[in-house]
Amino acid sequence: MGGVAIVGAGGFVGARLLELAAHDGRRDIVPIVRAHRSVARTAHLGTLHRIGDASDPVSLGAALSGCDVVVNLTMGEASEVLPIAKSVYAAAVAAGARLVIHLSSATVYGGIERSDLAEDAPPRADHWMPYARQKGLAEDFLRGRMAGSGPRIVVLRPGLIWGPGSPWVEGPGAELVHGSAYLVGDGSGICNLMYVDDLVRRIFAVVDHAAPVSGFYNVADSGPITWAEYYAALASAVGASAWEIQRLPAGPYHAGLRERLGAVRDTPLYRGLKERLPLETRTRLKLRLARARGATSSAGAARPAPTRTMWELQRTRAALPAERFAAAFGPTPRTPFADAIAASAAWLGFIGVDEREQMAYLAAPRSASVA
């Protein structure tokens, strides 16, 4: 058996995979990042990284030397999704890999409206979100190669990947602490979550399987959990009141300021600055900007800033069907929801979203230092 190449090892899922691999004593993991700055998040592990550009099959191919499994965890801009999927596949074929694992997203379906949706159903070609459409095109590309003579291809389709380090924790957590959290309607929409540690364990289950079967596999937490339940659990963990979460009418979505600023976020300058700032620094900057704006309504409560993405997600009516994975690869451990919430809340305290932990640290007595 050769090495397991993790393309995109510097990202949220990749970094957690490296941490769990180190904890489990795995020696077969080969992290691959585009630039040395991407190593910062996992430098404490002492793992030797390789440099390779996922968008360049030649550069990536050199980094894949000695690896017979390639895991694509890249999370680029929408325009990069399909080219990178093609590049990773080409490099894996050239390297003689036996297996390619591609991380897609349940967003290719839009909102899940039916519980009997087939797990190998094609993605929606008319999705309003460019990122979802590109994820779908990447799936179509890989689907067309599953019956060929190349490596086996396993596409994992998670729901919202959450846990310490996730924007699905950071965003709601900050909004709950500062009073701008909202629920669409009564919050009864299904929150299709996938806890990051459990996703990593599923990736390992595919890697370690003797004969993985090519195909599409949805992966999700046990549930279902509603958005009201998720927000209430997170609110309790960070010391906020679930009763103060604002309710918005569940009618048609109307674009707000955040969407109108989307063009700015798509500029090369913005993306370049974002890539160079650590996650914790970006979070603290956003919190300071929010406080400086002092965006409050006449009633004194912070105004919610709905996005179309969150609006549509909160109106999801069905849980993501995810039975095929266990049938193909066996059961995997599941983190209890309460434990996952506790870990997420601890991370919010660490990065300064939940300020109670910082205040407790500052108020704690200190022993005198020894000269």
Backbone hydrogen bonds, N-H to C=O, Kabsch-Sander energy under -0.5 kcal/mol:
donor,donor_aa,acceptor,acceptor_aa,energy
3,G,66,G,-2.5
4,V,28,D,-3.5
5,A,3,G,-0.6
5,A,69,V,-2.9
6,I,30,V,-2.6
7,V,5,A,-0.8
7,V,71,V,-2.6
8,G,6,I,-0.5
8,G,32,I,-1.9
9,A,6,I,-0.8
9,A,32,I,-1.9
11,G,8,G,-1.5
15,A,11,G,-2.8
16,R,12,F,-1.6
17,L,13,V,-2.4
18,L,14,G,-2.1
19,E,15,A,-1.9
20,L,16,R,-2.5
21,A,17,L,-2.5
22,A,18,L,-2.4
23,H,19,E,-2.2
24,D,20,L,-2.1
25,G,22,A,-0.9
26,R,21,A,-2.6
30,V,4,V,-3.1
32,I,6,I,-2.7
33,V,50,R,-2.3
38,S,35,A,-1.6
39,V,36,H,-1.9
40,A,37,R,-1.1
42,T,39,V,-1.3
43,A,39,V,-0.6
43,A,40,A,-0.9
45,L,42,T,-1.7
46,G,43,A,-1.4
47,T,42,T,-0.5
49,H,47,T,-0.5
50,R,31,P,-2.6
52,G,33,V,-2.4
52,G,50,R,-0.5
54,A,52,G,-0.7
56,D,53,D,-2.0
60,L,53,D,-0.6
60,L,56,D,-2.9
61,G,57,P,-2.3
62,A,58,V,-1.7
63,A,59,S,-1.2
64,L,60,L,-1.2
65,S,62,A,-1.0
67,C,64,L,-2.4
68,D,3,G,-1.6
69,V,3,G,-1.5
70,V,99,L,-2.3
71,V,5,A,-3.0
72,N,70,V,-0.6
72,N,101,I,-3.2
73,L,7,V,-2.9
73,L,71,V,-0.9
80,E,77,E,-1.7
81,V,77,E,-0.8
81,V,78,A,-1.0
82,L,78,A,-0.5
84,I,80,E,-2.4
85,A,81,V,-2.1
86,K,82,L,-2.3
87,S,83,P,-2.4
88,V,84,I,-3.1
89,Y,85,A,-2.0
90,A,86,K,-2.5
91,A,87,S,-2.6
92,A,88,V,-2.3
93,V,89,Y,-2.5
94,A,90,A,-2.4
95,A,91,A,-1.8
96,G,92,A,-0.5
96,G,93,V,-1.2
97,A,92,A,-2.6
98,R,68,D,-2.4
99,L,68,D,-1.3
100,V,152,R,-3.0
101,I,70,V,-2.9
102,H,100,V,-0.5
102,H,154,V,-2.5
103,L,72,N,-1.9
104,S,102,H,-0.8
104,S,156,L,-3.0
106,A,158,P,-2.9
108,V,105,S,-1.7
109,Y,106,A,-1.8
110,G,107,T,-1.5
113,E,111,G,-0.7
117,L,114,R,-1.0
121,A,118,A,-1.7
124,R,108,V,-2.6
127,H,124,R,-0.6
133,R,129,M,-2.2
134,Q,130,P,-2.4
135,K,131,Y,-2.3
136,G,132,A,-2.2
137,L,133,R,-2.2
138,A,134,Q,-2.2
139,E,135,K,-2.1
140,D,136,G,-2.4
141,F,137,L,-2.2
142,L,138,A,-2.1
143,R,139,E,-2.9
144,G,140,D,-1.8
145,R,142,L,-1.6
146,M,142,L,-0.6
146,M,143,R,-1.0
148,G,145,R,-1.0
152,R,98,R,-2.3
154,V,100,V,-2.6
155,V,153,I,-0.5
155,V,215,G,-2.8
156,L,102,H,-2.4
156,L,154,V,-0.6
157,R,217,Y,-2.7
159,G,219,V,-1.1
160,L,192,N,-3.3
161,I,159,G,-0.6
162,W,160,L,-0.6
162,W,194,M,-1.5
166,S,163,G,-2.3
169,V,166,S,-1.5
170,E,166,S,-2.8
171,G,167,P,-2.2
173,G,169,V,-2.4
174,A,170,E,-2.5
175,E,171,G,-2.2
176,L,172,P,-2.6
177,V,173,G,-2.2
178,H,174,A,-2.1
179,G,175,E,-0.6
179,G,176,L,-0.7
180,S,175,E,-1.8
181,A,175,E,-1.2
183,L,246,Q,-2.6
185,G,183,L,-0.6
185,G,248,L,-3.6
187,G,184,V,-1.5
190,I,316,T,-2.7
191,C,225,I,-3.2
192,N,190,I,-0.9
193,L,191,C,-1.3
194,M,160,L,-2.6
196,V,162,W,-2.6
199,L,195,Y,-2.0
200,V,196,V,-2.4
201,R,197,D,-2.0
202,R,198,D,-1.5
203,I,199,L,-2.0
204,F,200,V,-2.4
205,A,201,R,-1.9
206,V,202,R,-1.8
207,V,203,I,-2.5
208,D,204,F,-2.6
209,H,205,A,-0.5
209,H,206,V,-0.9
214,S,212,P,-0.5
215,G,153,I,-1.9
217,Y,155,V,-2.8
219,V,157,R,-1.7
221,D,193,L,-3.2
227,W,189,G,-2.2
228,A,187,G,-2.4
230,Y,226,T,-2.4
231,Y,227,W,-2.7
232,A,228,A,-2.2
233,A,229,E,-2.3
234,L,230,Y,-2.3
235,A,231,Y,-2.8
236,S,232,A,-2.3
237,A,233,A,-1.7
238,V,234,L,-1.6
239,G,235,A,-0.5
239,G,236,S,-0.7
240,A,235,A,-2.8
242,A,240,A,-0.6
244,E,241,S,-1.3
245,I,242,A,-1.2
246,Q,181,A,-2.2
248,L,183,L,-2.9
251,G,249,P,-1.6
260,R,256,G,-1.7
261,L,257,L,-1.5
262,G,259,E,-1.6
264,V,261,L,-0.8
265,R,261,L,-1.5
266,D,262,G,-1.2
267,T,264,V,-1.6
271,R,267,T,-2.3
272,G,268,P,-2.6
273,L,269,L,-2.3
274,K,270,Y,-2.5
275,E,271,R,-2.2
276,R,272,G,-1.1
277,L,273,L,-0.6
277,L,274,K,-0.9
282,R,278,P,-2.4
283,T,279,L,-2.3
284,R,280,E,-2.2
285,L,281,T,-2.2
286,K,282,R,-2.2
287,L,283,T,-2.2
288,R,284,R,-2.2
289,L,285,L,-2.4
290,A,286,K,-2.2
291,R,287,L,-2.2
292,A,288,R,-2.5
293,R,289,L,-2.3
294,G,290,A,-1.4
295,A,290,A,-0.7
296,T,294,G,-1.2
297,S,301,A,-2.3
300,G,297,S,-1.8
303,R,295,A,-1.2
311,W,307,T,-2.5
312,E,308,R,-2.8
313,L,309,T,-2.3
314,Q,310,M,-2.5
315,R,311,W,-0.6
315,R,312,E,-0.8
316,T,313,L,-1.7
317,R,112,I,-1.1
318,A,112,I,-1.9
327,A,323,E,-1.3
328,A,324,R,-2.0
329,F,325,F,-3.2
330,G,326,A,-1.9
340,A,336,P,-2.2
341,I,337,F,-2.4
342,A,338,A,-2.2
343,A,339,D,-2.3
344,S,340,A,-2.1
345,A,341,I,-2.6
346,A,342,A,-2.2
347,W,343,A,-1.7
348,L,344,S,-2.1
349,G,345,A,-1.9
350,F,346,A,-1.9
351,I,347,W,-2.2
352,G,348,L,-0.6
352,G,349,G,-0.6
353,V,348,L,-2.1
354,D,348,L,-1.2
355,E,353,V,-0.9
357,E,354,D,-0.7
359,M,355,E,-2.4
360,A,356,R,-2.4
361,Y,357,E,-2.0
362,L,358,Q,-2.3
363,A,359,M,-2.0
364,A,360,A,-1.1
371,A,369,S,-0.5
